[in-house]
Amino acid sequence: MQQFNNFIERYKYAILAALGSYVVIFIYLNVQTVTQYYPIKFELDGSRVEIPEEEIELKPENIVLTPPPQNSGEVKNMSRDVNDKREKSFTDYDEDKSQSENQSEDEDVKSFEKKLFEEAGGYKQREKLQQEMADRKKNDQTNKTKGKQDNQNVAGGEKQYAGSVMVDWSLNDRSPHQNKNWYVRNPGYKCGYGSSGRVMIRIRVNQDGKVVSATYDAASSSGANACMIQEAKEYAKISRFNYSGAAPASQEGYIVYTFVPQ
């Protein structure tokens, strides 16, 4: 052991120098950077645009115009019976069916009058009935201009609008009051700016044509907010259909309201 210690003491500087050399060589070998370039070939897949050497001269025969679709997303401010079998058109149409396709106004009044007479026991309610008929006619005159739409006339037409409308409704074998779709009322502009949605209301209508129940159908609606739901229910309740003695006491149907931003 003494000899080993003497050896270390005698050659300690040489040993330290050797160790230092090894450390320097080790560090150099590990940090040395080898630079070598590998060329990368780019391949472009997909479509390419070739630019012609000469521009195509702009002439009328070189211009192709594609006409816009007739129904470009516009939603008409009108009501429509989804069971309406009339031919559809974007230009020549009418919101209401012609009188020949529906129960006439006179038949409606007579049927309603007969029903009230039966319920009231005959002539006791005749005066009341006459007053009610007078009020109904007065309301019809007041609302006559409101119920008109562009390209429509009071008598109705043979074609219906082919595009989207703000109110679609269904009540089998029933027509709107006085055969005017305006009586299926439309609240589609009442819920402010930027609001759009679709609300379905399930309705129950009695033989007199009055809506006795209006229930929101969430599963069949989309984008509806509280305002739309409330307005749709209220307008469904004030909608009116023709009297029908052949209809059940409570007939089920629905009204779909499309709300558009102002």
Buried (B, 14 or more C-beta within 10 A) or exposed (E): EEEEEEEEEEEEEEEEEEEEEEEEEEEEEEEEEEEEEEEEEEEEEEEEEEEEEEEEEEEEEEEEEEEEEEEEEEBBBBBBBEEBEBEEBEEEBBBBBBBEBBBEBEEBBEBBBEBBBEEEEEEEBEEEBEEBBEEBEEEBEEBEEEBBBEEBEEEBBBBBBBBBBBBBBBBEEBBBBBBBBBBBBBBBBBBEEEBBBBBBBBBBBBBBBBBEBBEBEEEEBEEBBEBBBBBBBBBBBEBBBBBBEEBEEEBEBBBBBBBBEE
